[in-house]
Amino acid sequence: MHGPLRIKAPRLWPVVGLLLAGSWVAAAGQPPPDRAGEYSTDQDLIRVITTGLPGTGMLAFQLDEAERAGIVAYLRNMNSLDPGSVKPGDAGRGRVLFEGRGECTRCHRVNGQGPRVAPDLSDIGARRSAASLQRTLVDPSSQMMPINRPVRAVTRDGTLINGRRLNEDTYSVQLIDDHERLVSLMKADLREFKILTTSPMPSYKDVFSGDELADLLAYLLSLKG
């Protein structure tokens, strides 16, 4: 694998988001615990993408073969980690690190507490695999969801807006800026609109020890909403 894969087409982001939110993606080659044995292969995922899942929030999407293959490759890349390499930790100690030395609460919100500058982590343990979260802690840019990538917008009058997208279509974008203000912009009114691929989140690879990273991961996995 030569670096993280990228999902470039905005119309594909909802597909990725629904698959991850519904936990249809097998972590490290293993089927999700609540859907054991049903969606562990690439063909299973393609079937979910093309037909949806009745009675759930997973809709059907009409995509071409290249788009379907790209989504599956992106999702597999996020979860490609040997589960045996995920060291067990202590969630209580992890919470102390999260709220203290890690300074995670400066950007993230958990259970109604904290800012909205970065994604809400209240149910991150239900939405992301241990493999993906472990990678996020040491290489944040490699695991960014496309919709969570930071953006830089410059209006016609030169006003600079940095933030995180909440929604985007062909003509407009809605975001929350770095002052936690909701902003809706028409793309025709922008002089510049750039999607950044580097996460503002720091790597904790050289900040925490292996045991501390395991504790922080255990805390994140405990957040189920």
NORVEN-V631184 format. One record per residue. N is the residue number from 1. RES is the residue in one small letter. SS is DSSP state (@ for helix, = for strand, . for the rest). D_CENTER is the distance of its C-alpha to the mean C-alpha in Angstrom with 2 decimals. Layout:
# NORVEN-V631184
<<N | RES | SS | D_CENTER> <N | RES | SS | D_CENTER>>
This chain:
# NORVEN-V631184
<<1 | m | . | 19.57> <2 | h | . | 19.93> <3 | g | . | 16.70> <4 | p | . | 13.16> <5 | l | . | 13.33> <6 | r | . | 12.51> <7 | i | . | 12.21> <8 | k | . | 14.70> <9 | a | . | 16.06> <10 | p | @ | 14.68> <11 | r | @ | 16.23> <12 | l | @ | 13.99> <13 | w | @ | 10.66> <14 | p | @ | 11.89> <15 | v | @ | 12.70> <16 | v | @ | 9.37> <17 | g | @ | 7.99> <18 | l | @ | 11.25> <19 | l | @ | 11.31> <20 | l | @ | 8.30> <21 | a | @ | 9.53> <22 | g | . | 12.92> <23 | s | . | 12.44> <24 | w | . | 14.51> <25 | v | . | 13.13> <26 | a | . | 15.41> <27 | a | = | 14.30> <28 | a | . | 16.37> <29 | g | . | 18.67> <30 | q | = | 19.39> <31 | p | . | 19.19> <32 | p | . | 17.35> <33 | p | @ | 20.02> <34 | d | @ | 20.64> <35 | r | @ | 21.02> <36 | a | . | 22.79> <37 | g | . | 24.18> <38 | e | . | 23.06> <39 | y | . | 19.97> <40 | s | . | 20.23> <41 | t | . | 21.35> <42 | d | @ | 20.15> <43 | q | @ | 22.83> <44 | d | @ | 21.60> <45 | l | @ | 18.16> <46 | i | @ | 20.07> <47 | r | @ | 22.32> <48 | v | @ | 19.59> <49 | i | @ | 18.28> <50 | t | @ | 21.90> <51 | t | @ | 23.45> <52 | g | . | 20.82> <53 | l | . | 21.57> <54 | p | . | 24.39> <55 | g | . | 24.12> <56 | t | . | 20.31> <57 | g | . | 17.75> <58 | m | . | 17.08> <59 | l | . | 19.13> <60 | a | . | 20.95> <61 | f | . | 20.14> <62 | q | . | 22.90> <63 | l | . | 21.58> <64 | d | . | 23.68> <65 | e | @ | 23.74> <66 | a | @ | 22.03> <67 | e | @ | 19.02> <68 | r | @ | 18.74> <69 | a | @ | 19.16> <70 | g | @ | 16.53> <71 | i | @ | 13.83> <72 | v | @ | 15.16> <73 | a | @ | 15.32> <74 | y | @ | 11.74> <75 | l | @ | 10.68> <76 | r | @ | 13.55> <77 | n | @ | 12.75> <78 | m | @ | 9.46> <79 | n | @ | 11.80> <80 | s | . | 15.03> <81 | l | . | 16.36> <82 | d | . | 19.61> <83 | p | @ | 19.17> <84 | g | @ | 22.46> <85 | s | @ | 21.09> <86 | v | . | 18.91> <87 | k | . | 21.47> <88 | p | . | 22.12> <89 | g | . | 22.07> <90 | d | . | 23.22> <91 | a | @ | 20.89> <92 | g | @ | 23.60> <93 | r | @ | 23.87> <94 | g | @ | 20.11> <95 | r | @ | 20.15> <96 | v | @ | 22.95> <97 | l | @ | 21.05> <98 | f | @ | 17.98> <99 | e | @ | 20.44> <100 | g | . | 22.86> <101 | r | . | 22.68> <102 | g | . | 18.93> <103 | e | . | 19.20> <104 | c | @ | 15.69> <105 | t | @ | 17.26> <106 | r | @ | 18.19> <107 | c | . | 14.84> <108 | h | . | 12.96> <109 | r | . | 14.50> <110 | v | = | 15.35> <111 | n | . | 17.72> <112 | g | . | 19.05> <113 | q | = | 19.71> <114 | g | . | 18.45> <115 | p | . | 17.39> <116 | r | . | 14.88> <117 | v | . | 14.28> <118 | a | . | 10.72> <119 | p | . | 8.28> <120 | d | . | 10.41> <121 | l | . | 10.09> <122 | s | . | 13.05> <123 | d | . | 11.80> <124 | i | @ | 8.94> <125 | g | @ | 11.61> <126 | a | @ | 12.05> <127 | r | @ | 8.63> <128 | r | . | 7.69> <129 | s | . | 10.64> <130 | a | @ | 12.74> <131 | a | @ | 12.56> <132 | s | @ | 8.88> <133 | l | @ | 9.24> <134 | q | @ | 12.54> <135 | r | @ | 11.50> <136 | t | @ | 9.12> <137 | l | @ | 12.34> <138 | v | @ | 14.52> <139 | d | . | 12.75> <140 | p | @ | 9.77> <141 | s | @ | 10.08> <142 | s | @ | 9.92> <143 | q | @ | 6.39> <144 | m | . | 4.90> <145 | m | . | 3.59> <146 | p | @ | 7.31> <147 | i | @ | 7.83> <148 | n | @ | 6.51> <149 | r | . | 8.97> <150 | p | = | 12.11> <151 | v | = | 15.18> <152 | r | = | 18.87> <153 | a | = | 21.39> <154 | v | = | 25.16> <155 | t | = | 27.48> <156 | r | . | 30.95> <157 | d | . | 32.59> <158 | g | . | 30.50> <159 | t | . | 28.24> <160 | l | = | 25.06> <161 | i | = | 21.86> <162 | n | = | 18.71> <163 | g | = | 15.65> <164 | r | = | 12.27> <165 | r | = | 12.41> <166 | l | = | 12.66> <167 | n | = | 14.38> <168 | e | = | 16.19> <169 | d | . | 19.06> <170 | t | . | 21.84> <171 | y | . | 23.80> <172 | s | = | 21.75> <173 | v | = | 18.57> <174 | q | = | 17.79> <175 | l | = | 16.02> <176 | i | = | 16.29> <177 | d | = | 18.09> <178 | d | . | 18.37> <179 | h | . | 21.17> <180 | e | . | 19.17> <181 | r | . | 21.16> <182 | l | = | 20.16> <183 | v | = | 21.22> <184 | s | = | 21.96> <185 | l | = | 23.12> <186 | m | = | 25.03> <187 | k | @ | 24.24> <188 | a | @ | 28.01> <189 | d | @ | 28.55> <190 | l | = | 26.39> <191 | r | = | 27.97> <192 | e | = | 24.72> <193 | f | = | 21.09> <194 | k | = | 18.84> <195 | i | = | 15.14> <196 | l | . | 14.48> <197 | t | . | 12.78> <198 | t | . | 13.28> <199 | s | . | 11.07> <200 | p | . | 13.44> <201 | m | . | 12.38> <202 | p | . | 15.24> <203 | s | . | 15.50> <204 | y | . | 17.28> <205 | k | . | 18.96> <206 | d | . | 22.25> <207 | v | . | 21.92> <208 | f | . | 21.90> <209 | s | . | 23.96> <210 | g | @ | 22.83> <211 | d | @ | 23.92> <212 | e | @ | 22.11> <213 | l | @ | 18.77> <214 | a | @ | 19.51> <215 | d | @ | 20.32> <216 | l | @ | 17.18> <217 | l | @ | 15.13> <218 | a | @ | 17.55> <219 | y | @ | 17.02> <220 | l | @ | 13.23> <221 | l | @ | 14.02> <222 | s | @ | 16.75> <223 | l | . | 14.71> <224 | k | . | 15.11> <225 | g | . | 15.72>>
